[in-house]
Amino acid sequence: MAKLWSGRFSKEGSKLLDLFNASLPFDRKLYKEDIKGSVAHAKMLAKQGILSDDEAKSIQEGLEKIEKEIEEGKFIFDIGDEDIHMAIEKRLIELIGDTGKKLHTARSRNDQVALDFRLYVLRSDKEIVSKIEELIKVILDIAKEHTSTILPGMTHLQHAQPINFAYHMLAYTSMFKRDIERFESSYERNNYSPLGCAALAGTPHPVDREFVAKELGFEGVSVNCLDTVSDRDFALEILFNIATLMMHISRLSEELILWSSYEFGFVTLSDEYSTGSSIMPQKKNPDVPELLRGKTGRSYGNLISLLTVLKGLPLAYNKDMQEDKEGVFDSVETALISLEILKETLRTMRVNSDKMLKASKIGHLSATDLADYLVERGVPFREAHFITGKAVAKAEEEGVDLSELSLEKLKEIDDRIDEDVLSVLSLRNSMNARESEGGTGEESTKKQLEFFVNWLKKRGE
């Protein structure tokens, strides 16, 4: 069968061109969006008197049959059809005859693919947000159990100050909350229909773009057709949002890798989400977080790839833009499975509170508290900093943590230090002293936990 666009050509295209030009092997993923858009378009054409009601009904029934054929694996995909749009249209004509040839009235593949791809991205925005919400629920469940579990808070990967494990996990909750906000902001900004823009300049047919937009669940229609058919900002945004999400996942994965090592021992990953070595029988490898860390680079690559494709394109549509989909499909699938497996890895891991507490007794985590103690007694901060440094040196000389240094040794360093300093240097007291808003004190942490629980609850209402 001749290609649907071949009227002005005197020679048939080569098979090599078919292979190079076709996007059908990957854009077949858009079949649902393509059929949904075509049904809405046919309804609009009938409403405007461009098609009869019977013609629109025949087209809709034909499209529904094609959708069933695809889902049942009976549809024959032919590389010569180039893309999913032409494959469906050709099959429609086979099923219902010349009426099928009328479907493409007042539209182009340019606005058709822009519609299908936009619908896919908008749907994916929602799916990813749902998966992030599920992940946050698991993190909050962990946090509820560990508001009093002390572990060393770190900067430069060095022991810094005592914090609680819930507080640490809520930091990631904050990141994932921002991710949700980014996806939802993108959804709102891009929820406008491109259909009716045709090739680049609109159409002379009396179309009703607002009707189609409403049928498809859009907020409205795009403003400028020239921009619309060449716009892939929505694709760039989901790629950026996924790249940022994966960066957050990678940071948490890095900590899981460290925490599950013998050197830390803070958590034990479930056997269900660990692997072994082909040669070393004792090994239990954190392959899930390692793969998550690795897939982050892949999501970055997809973003950079599309940015590079688009950077030099003149308006309006150019065939280069066929390269917009595979990276988006890959990033979406990567994000969805990454969120699911991270959720399960966290849900099934064991938190080793004793190891966290033991590690907190290394590194003089309450040193800042000693400096603050001296400042409250009128010692200038720089002097207090110097005195505390001497106390830390003394503790190391004695082979103990600063929190375990005797009052006698402390008074040898500075006689303004009194017995009440022992309470100040307590790891738990040090942690709970930080009750400023957003701080690591138990009460402050519980307020943060309550904030996230309520935020998530309101989203579900």
N, C-alpha and C positions, 0 to 999 in steps of 0.2 A: 504494500500500500504506500502511495506517495505521501511524503511528509505534508502536514496540514498547511505549512507555510511555503510550499515549493513552487507556487504558480509562476514566479518570475525567473525560475532557473531552468536552463536548457539541458543541464547535465546533472545526473544523480551524484550526491555526495559520496565520498569514499568511505569504506568501512573504518579506515584509520581515523577519519574525522569523527565518525560516530563514537568511537571509543574515547577520543580525546575531548570531544565536545559535551558528551553526555554527563548529566548529574543524577540520572535515575538510580544508579547503584546506592546513592546515599540519600537523595531527597525524597525517596519513596516513604521515608519516615513521616513526611508531611501529608500523607493521604487523607487523614481525618480532617485536618485543617482545610485542605483543598476542597474536599467534598462539602464541608460545612459552609465555606465561602461561596461555592458555586450554587448551593441551594438558596442561600440568602440572595445572591445576585439574580437568580431565576425568578424568585418571588418579586423582587423589585421590578424586573423587566415586565412582569405580568401586571403589577400594580400601575405601571406607567403606560400600559397599553402597547408595549413593544413586543411582548409575547401574549398569546391568548392564555387563559387560565388552564385550558387542556394541555397546551404545550408546556407550561410551567410544571404542571402535575406530572406529565410524562418524563420530563427532565429529572424531577425530584425522585421519582420511582426508579429511574435508570441509575441515578447516582447512589441510591440506597442499595440497589442490587450490586453495584460495583464495590461498595464498601464491604458488603457481606462476602463477596468473592475474594477480596484481599485478605480479610480476616480469616477466612477458611482455607487460605493457601491455594485457591483455584485461579487466581488472576495471573495472567501470563505477562510478565514484564519483559519488554523487548527493548534492547539498548538503542535501537533505531528511533524510539519515541523521544529520546533525549532526556526528558524529565517527567516527573510525576504528573504535571499539569497536562502535558500532551498525551501521556499514556491514558489518563482517565478520560480525556475528551475523545480520543480515538475509540476507546471501548464504548463510550456513551453513544457515539454515532453508529457503531456496530449493533448496539442493542435497540435503539429507537429510531434510527434512520436520520433523515434530513433535519428533523426537529433538533437533534443534538448539535447540528452545525450552527444553530442560532444562539446557543448558550454564550458564546464568546462576544456577542454584540455588546459594544460600549465598554469593553475592558481589554487590557493587554496582558501579556505574561508579566510585564513589568510591575503593574499594580497587583496582579494576581500573586506573584511570588512574594511581593512585599507584604501582602495580607497574610498569606500562609505562614511565612517565617515569623511575622510579628505575633500571630496567634500562638504559635509554638513557644516563643520566648515568654509571652505573658503567662501562658499556662505553666511553663517551667518555673517562672518566678514564684508562683503560688506553691508549687510542689516542693521547691527548695525551702521556702519559708516554713512549710508544715514540718519538714524534716528537722530544721533547726529548732523549732519549738519542741519536738520530741527529745532532741539532744539536751536542751536546756532543762527539761523536766527531770532527766536523769541526773544532771549536774546538781540541781537543787535538792534532789533526794539525798545525794552524797553530802551536800553541805549541811543539811538538817542534822546529820549524825555527827558532825565534826566541828561544831563551833568552839569546842574547848580543847581540841586536839592541837597541841603545839608542834610546830615544825620551824626550822630556820628559814626566815625570809632572806632572800639573797639579792645582792646587786653584784655585777661583774662575776656572777656564779660563785661569789664568796659569801660566807655567813655574815649577815648584817644585823637583823633584829628579829626577835621572836614574833611570829604571827600564828594564826590558827589555820588549819587546813581548809575550813569552810571559806574563809576570807580569800585564800588563794584561788579556790575554784570559782568563787563569785567574780573574780577578775576576768575569768574566761566567759562567764555569763554576760558580763558587760560587753565584751567583744562581740559575742554572738547576737546580743540584742541590737547592737549597731548594724550588724549584717542584715538582720531582718528589716530594719528601718531603711537600709539602702535598697534592698530588693523591692520593698513596697513603694518607696519613692520612685524608683524606675518604672514600676508598673503604672503608677498614676500618671507619670510624665509621658509615657509611650502608649497609653490606652486610647489611641485615636486611629480611626479606620483610613487606610490608604485606597480602598477600593473605589473606583470611579475616577481615579486620576488617569487611567489608561496608560499610554506609552510615556507621556511626560507633560502633556499640555491640556489634559482634560478631554472631554468628549462632546461632540455636537448633539448626541442623543439626550433626550429629556430625562436624565437619571435622577434618582432621589438618593443621594449619598447618606443622608441622615437616617433614612429608613433602613438601609443596609447596616449602618453602624449600630443602630438599636437592635436589629435582629441578631447581630454577632456579639452584643454585650459591650460595645465600646462606649466610652464617654461621649464621643463625638467624632467629627471627621477632621482630617489634616487640613491645613490652611493653604499650602502652596504645593501644587502637583509636581512641579519641577524638582523641588526639594524631596518630596515624599517618595518618589520612585527610586531616588538615589540615596536615601537616608538609611544608614545602618547603625545609627547611634544606639538604637535599642539593643542591637547585637553586641556592640562594644560595651554597653553598660552591664549586660548580664555577664560578659566575660570578665570585666573588671570586678564586679561584685563577687563572682566565683573565685577569682584570683585572691581577693582580699579575704574571703571566707576561708579558702584553703591555706592562706598564710596563718590565720588564727589556728586552724586545725593543726598545722605543722608545728607551731610553737607549743601547743599542748602535747602533741605527739613527741616532740623532743624531750619534754619533761617526763613523759611516761617512760621513755627509753632510759633516761637517767635514773628515775625513781625505781625502776624495776631491776636495775643492776645490783650486783652484790655490794658494790661500794656504797650505794644509798639504801636499798632495801625498803624504801618507803611504801611501795605497793607490790603486790603480786598479781600478775596478769593470769587470767583463767587459762587452763589448758585448751579450752575451746578456741581461743584467739591467740594462740602461740604456736610456734613450729619448732622442729628439732633440726639437728645437724645430720648430714649424711655420713659423717665420719666420727663425730664426737658424741657419744651416747648421753653424756651428762647435760648437753646444751638444751636450753629453753629460750628460744629467740623471740624478741618482740617484733615480729615481722609486720604486724598490722600497723603500728605507729611508724615503722620505718617506711612502709609502702605509702602511707599517708603523706609522710614528709617528702617522698620522692614524687608523688603525683602532683604536688604543689608546683614543682618546676614545669610540669606538663601543662598545667592550667595557665601559668605565666606565658608559655610559648604560644598558646592559642590566642591570647590577647594581643601579643606583639605581632603575630602573623596577620591578624585582620587589620590592625592599625597600619601595618606596612602595605597591605593590599589597597587600602582606601586612600592613602596619603597623597597620591598624585592623580587621582581620577577627576576628569572634567565631568560636569553635569551632562546627561542625567544618568541613565543606566549604562553600564559597561559590562562586558562578559567577565571581566576580572571578578565581579561581585558574586559570581558563582562559587568562588572560594570562601564565601562567608559562612557556609553552613556546617561543614565537617568539624571545624574547631569548636563551634558552639555546641553541636550535638555531643562531642566528646567531653567538653567541660561540664555540661549539664549531667551527663551520665556519671562522670567522675565525682561530681559534687554529691549526687544523690546516694551513690553506694558508699562514699566516704563518710557521710553523715550517719548513715545507717550502721556501718560497722564500728565507727567510733562510739556511737551510743551503746552498742552491745558490749564493746570492750570495757567501757567505763562501768556499765551496769554489773558486769560479772567480776570485776577486779576486787581484790581484798586490800584494804588500807591497813598498814602496819603502824599503828599509833605509837607503839613502844620504840620502834626504830626512829621515828620522827623526833620523839622526845630525847632519845639518846644523842641524836645528831645536834639537837638544839643546845646541848651542854658542851659543844665544841665551838670555838670561835668567838667567845666573849660577847654574846648577843646583847647583853644588857649594858655595854660600855656607854652608849649614849645616855642611858638613864643615870649613870654616875655623873656624867658631865652636867646633865640637867639638874641633878640634885645639888651640885656645887653652885650652879648659877642661881638657884633659888635661895642660896645662902649668901648671895652678894658677890660671888667670885665671877670676874669677867669671863665670858665664854671661852676666849682663847686660852686663858690660864687654866680654866676647868678642863679644856680639851687636852692640854699638856699634862695635867695631873692624872687624868684618866689614862692617857697613853702610858705613863709610868706604872699605873696600877695594872694595866694589861701586861706590861713587860714583867712585872713582879709575879703575876699569876702564871705566866708561861715558865718563869724560872722555877716556880713551885710545882709545876706540872698539874695545875688545876684550872678550871674555868673561872673567869672573873666572878661569876655568881657564887662560887664556892670559896673564894679567898676570905680568910678570917678577918674579923674586925681589927685585930691587933696589927696585922700586916698593912691593912688599909690606913690605919692611923699613923703608921710609920711614914707613909708617903705624904700625908697631910693631916694635921691634927684638927682640922675643921670637920673632918668626917666623924659622925657619931653613930651610935648603935642603930638608929632608925634606917641607916643605909642598907642594912641587910634585907629589909623588906623591899626596898627600891630595886635591889639587884636580883630579886626573885624573878625567874623567867616568866611565871604566870602573871605576877604583878606588873612586870614590864610590858607584857602583851596587853593586859587589861587597862594599863594607864593610858593607852592610846584610844580614847573614846571620842576623839573629835570626829565630826561627821565624815564618813567614808573611811574611818580608821579601822584597825584590826582588833580593838577590844571586843570581848564577847558580845556585849550589849549592842555595840555599833554594828557588829557583823550580823546579829539577829535582825536589826532594823533593815540592813541591806537585803537580807534573805527575805524578809517580809515584803519589801518593795518589789522584788522580782517575782515572788509568788503572786502578789496582787496584780502586777502588770500582766502576767501570763493568764491569770484568771479572767481579767477584763477582756483580753483578746478572744477568749473562748465564749464570751457571752453574746 
